[in-house]
Structures are given as C-alpha cells and as structure tokens.
Amino acid sequence: MAGPLTLGEIVQRLGGRVAGNADTLVHQVASLERADARHISFFTGSRYRSKLAATRAGAVVLDAQAESETTLPRIVAENPYAYFARVSQLFNGLVEQEPGIHPAAVIAKSAKLGARVSIGPGCVVGEGAVIGDDSTLYPRVVLYPRCIIGARAIVHAGAVIGADGFGIAEDEGRWIKIPQIGGVRIGDDVEIGANTTIDRGAIDDTVIEDDVKLDNQIQVGHNTRIGAHTAIAGCVGIAGSADIGRHCTIGGAAMILGHLRIVDHVNISAGTLISRSILKPGTYTGIYPFDEHSSWTRAAADLRRKGKKNG
C-alpha cells in the first residue's frame, strides 16, 4: 500500500496526463458521491455529470472528451475505469492470504504445489492435482483429483473444481451414470468466485484459458471451453460442451445451452438465454429469442407499442 501521492507521482507510475495542479495530494480513492478533498474519483459518462458537478473530490480521472467537464485537478486517461482500478491498487493492497498450507487443509500426497501457494482452512486437494506458483485457494475450496490450476490463480471460498459432470444415459426408464474421466485445466491469472462450480470433462478436459474471470455462483458444465480474457458475471449457467471464445463478457444470470459455439468478442447481456451458436462478434440481448442487441431493442419497443395499442 502506498502513502499519499501527488497526481504527478501517480502519472509517473501509471501513465496518463495531469490537467490542473500536479501537486494535488491524494490519500485514497472514493466514489464521486462520498469523496472529499483527500480522495480521487473517476468519471466515465454523461449520466454521472450531476455527480461530477457536486463532488467534493480533490481530483478525478476522466478521458480526453470529458476533460472540460470539471475544473478539478484531473488525470486524463484513455480508459478512466481501468486507470482508476490501477490507482486503487496503489492505495489498497489486494486482499491476500498468507502463503502456506493451513493445518486444517487436506492435501493428497501426490498433489503438486508450486512456489508460494496459499491454501486456506478446510480446502481439499485431490490426488494428482496441480496448483501453479503464487496461486491462492481461500477456505473450503475443493480441487478434485487430476485437476490443474495455473499460476497466480485466485479461487474464492467454497468453489468446487472437478466434480463429476452431469453425464447420464437413459435405459428402460432408469438412468445410467457415465463415468466422467476427463479433468479440468485452468490457465494462469484466472480468478474463480465463491461457490462457483466447474465440472470435470466426460472424456476430454474442461478448459478455462488464461486470465478468465468468473464471478460467484457460476455453473460451468463438463467439457466446456472458456477462452482467454473472458469475464462472466454471477449466477450464469453454462451447459456441457459449450465453446466460448476469447474476450467475451457474459452478464449475470445468463444461460448458455450445451454444444454451442460463441466466437471471440461477444457480449451477452444479463438474463439472456443463448439457444443457438453466435458466429458474429457483437452484443446480444433477450429471451424470446435472443438477437443482436440493436435488433432486440427495436423488437421490444415494437412489442411494447403494440401492447399499448391493443390495451
């Protein structure tokens, strides 16, 4: 955690450009509403203009287009939100668990642990599992046998990695369990939220590529692949064998049916049901059925007009 920094010192570390007094001293970050003269905040769009006008912040981060929106000392950055995140990291160390294995954790003898791994109380790491350097498992994480986690991963409390996928076959009115003999392979710099579950593959592995960010209470079905740098919000359900591309975002409570392909750079809005493959980058929204965001909003507006007219 850094001590107080001037805007000039922040820009020296993180880039960007100072407009106004570069000697303005910053002690901490805060929202526009709660900031006072010791704080730096951020501004990302016109809908927050009234909050910017009323803020008591000592400084603000914004982009070049919004530079004239305030006379406060400010840092001009291409991506104010990401820049603000880096500023916050300067003043607030990430919550960390001390390296080492807690006495209440259970680690299989054949498991392989990298350097500086941190494993919290109540964790279980199965036979043949692998955890890369500098990774952290918070309390009560379960890593099933033969599952792999890369370097610098963060796995939050209660997550379960490698439980059996939902593989069953019907035979004369009864269900026969299909052995799930694949594993889970998780890349580097992945973060997995609390109580998220990632099922092992039926035959091949379930794969989570580098820098994927998963929120809390997400279900990832067996043999799913999630491409690098994709971020998924809470309560999303992903059925088995879905193939999700890189640099995608998936909003909370969205549902993705199995055996579908989603290409790179797709954004799925919250609550959207994906029932067919998406082969074109863009933003997709809706349930009845989903569509490209612009088409869906036009259809929703048309439906609303028709409802009012018939009412």
N, C-alpha and C positions, 0 to 999 in steps of 0.2 A: 504494500500500500504506500502510495506516495504522499508526501506532505503537501502543503499548499503550493500551487504552481501558478505562474502567470500565464496569460494567453500566449505570449511569445514562447514560453518554455513548452507549452503543450504542442504548439505548431512545430517546434523544433523536433519533438519526438514523433509526432503523428502526421505531419504534413498539413496541408490546408493553408489558408491565408487569414491574417488578422485584419479586420476593419475596425478602426477606433483605437482605443488605448491598449497597446500590447502589454502594458504593465499591470493590467487588471488582475487581481489575485483571486484565484478560485480555490475553495476548500473542499467542495463536494458537488455532486450532481443532484438535480431535483427536477420535478415537473414544472411547467410554466405556472401552474396554479399555486404551488407550495414553495417555490423558490424565493430566497431573499438575496441580499447583496453578496453573500458568501458563495452562492451557487451558480453553476452553469446549467442551462437547459437547452432544448432544441426545438426547432420549428420546421414542420415538413409540409404544410399546405394551408390553403386559404381558409379552410374551415376552422382553423385554430387562430385566425387573425385577431379575434377579440381577446383571446387568452394572451397572445403575444403583447397586445396593447396594454393589458392590465398587469402583466407580470412585474414582479419586483426583483427578478433575477439580476445578478451582476453582469452576466454575459449570456450569449445564446449561440448555438450552432445552427446555421442555415445554409441554403445553397445560393448561388450567384443570382438567380432570378428573384430571390426574396431579400436580397441584401439591403434594399431600400425600405423594407417594411418596418424597420426599427432603427433608432439611433443608439441603442445599447452597444457596448463593445461586443464584437461578434467574431466568430471563426467561420469563414466561408469554405465549405467543403462540397465535393461533388455528391456525396451520399450522406446527408446530415444524420440520419438514423444510425447508420453503421459507424460513423465517426463518433457519435455520442456514446455508442456501446464501447468503443475503444477508450474514450475518455473515462467512462465509468470504471473500466478495468484498471486504469491508472490509480483511481482513488479507492477502489474496493477490490481487494483480492477475492478471487473466486472461492466459494465455499469448498474447502478441501478436507479430506480425511487423511490422517497421518499414514504414511507408508507402513506396510507390515500386515501381518495376519492376526486378526483378533482371536483371542483364545476360544471364543465361542463359535468360530467358523469351523467347518468340516471340509478338509481338502484331501482329495484322493491322492494316494502316494504316486500314482502315475501322471498326475496333472503337472503341466509345465508352466511355471510362473516367471514372467520377465522381471527385469530390474525395477525396483521402486514401486512395485504393485501394492495397492492398498485394498484389503478385503475386510469388510466390516462384520460385526457380530451377526450370527445366525445365517451367514452365507453358506452355501453348499456348492462345491466344485467337484464335478464327477470325474470318473476315470478317463484318462487320455485327453482331458480338456486342456486348452492352451489359452493363456492370457498374456498379452504383449506388454512391453515396457510402459511404465508410468500410467497404467490403467487403474481405475478405481471402481470397486463394487461396493455400493452402500449396503446397509443392513438388509438381510433376508433375501438377497439375490440368489437365485438357483441357476447354475450353469450345468446342464446335463452332460453326460459322457460324450466325448469326441466332438465337442463344440469348440469353436475357435473365436477368440476376441483379439483384435489387433492392438496396436499401440495407442496410448493416450485416450482410451475409451473411458466414458463415464456411464455407469449403469446404476440407475437410481433404485431406491428401496423397493423390494417386492417384485422386481422384474423376473420373469422366468424365460430362460433361453434354452430351447431344445426339447421341450415337451413333445409328445407324440402329436403329429398332425392328425387331422380328422379323416382318417382313411378307413372306410368300411365298405363291404360289399354285401348286397342282399342275396340271400339264398333261401328260398321257400319260406319267406316271411320272417326270417331271422337275419341278424347282422353278423358278418364275419369280419373280425379285425384284420386289417392289412398291416403287417409289421412295417414300422417306419425306420428304415435302416440308413437313411441319409443323416446328415448333420446340419449344423448352422455355421456359416462362415461370415464373420463380421470384420470389416476392414478397420483402418486406422481413423482416429479422430471422430469416432461415432459417439453420439450421446443417445441413451435409451431412457425414457421416462419411467416414473414409478408405476408399478403394476402392469407394465406392458408385457405382452407375451409374443414370443417368436417361435413358431413350431419348427421342428426338425423336418427335413425332407423325407418323402416316402422312399425314394431310391437315391436320387441326386440330392445335393445340399440346397438348403435355403440360403440365399446370399444377400448380405447387406453391404454395399460397397462403401468406400472411404467417405468420410465427412457427412454421412447421413445423420439427420437429427430427427428423433422420434419423441413425441410428447408422451404424456401419461395415458395409460389405459388404451393402448392400441393393440389390436389383434392382427398378427401377420401369419397368414396360413402357410402350410407346407409348400416347399419348392417355389415360393415367391422370390423374385429378384427385385431389389430396390437399388436404382442407380446412384452413383456418387453425387453428393451435394444436394440431394433431395431432402425436403423438410416436410414432416407430416404432423398435423395438429392432433389434439386429444380425441379419443373415442372413435377413431377411424377403424373400420373393419376391412381387411384385405383377405379375400378368399384365396385358396390354394392356386399355385402356378400362375399368378398374375406377374406380368413383366413390366415393371415401372421404370421409366427412363431416368436420365440424369437431369439435375437442375429443375426438378418438378417441385411444386408445392401442392399440398392436399389439405383442405380446410377441415375443421373439426366435424366429427360425426358423418363424414362422407363414407360411402360404401362402394367397394370395388369388387365386382364379381370375378369368379375364377377364370383362369385360362385366357385372360385378356392382355392385350399389349397396349402400353401407353408410351408414346415416344418422348424424347427429351423436350424440356422446356414447356411442359404442360402445367397449367394452374387449374386446380379443381376447387370450386367454391364449397363452402361449408354446407353440409347436409345434402350434397349431390349424390345421386345413385348412378354409378357408371355401369352400364349394362352391355356396352359394346366397346370394342377397341377404339382408341384415339390415335390416329395416324398423322395428325397435323398439329403442330405446336399452337398454343393459344390458351384462352381461359374458358372453362366450361362450367355451366351452372344448370341446376334444375333437377326435377324428379320425373316429369311427365311428358316425354322423357327429357333427359339432359340434352343440351345442344351447346354450340358456341355461345358464349355469354351474351354477345350483342343480339343474336337471333332469339335467344331465350327471353331476354328482357322485352323485346318487341312483342313476342307472342304472349308474354304475361300481361303486358299493357293492353293488348287487343282483347284478351280474355276478360280482363277487368272491365273494359269499356262495354263489352257485350253483356256482362253480368249486370252492370248498372242499367243498361238499356232495357234488358228483359225484366229487371226488377221493378 
